[in-house]
Amino acid sequence: VYRQDCETFGMVVKMLIEKDPSLEKSIQFALRQNLHEIGERCVEELKHFIAEYDTSSQDFGEPF
């Protein structure tokens, strides 16, 4: 999902810059910031999934 989101953002930015090259400098920071936020969200979702998995494994008595 993370890679797909990054590719989508990159493609949209590329298309915008092709239409208006003056956007390049101003949009670069916003793109980096958004990609960073997406990355943080994905990491948090993964941590949440792992915690839920660990809890459910303990409920079933599996040795993980």
PyMOL commands that set and color helices and strands:
alter all, ss='L'
color gray80, all
select helices_A, chain A and resi 2-19+21-59
alter helices_A, ss='H'
color red, helices_A
deselect
rebuild
show_as cartoon
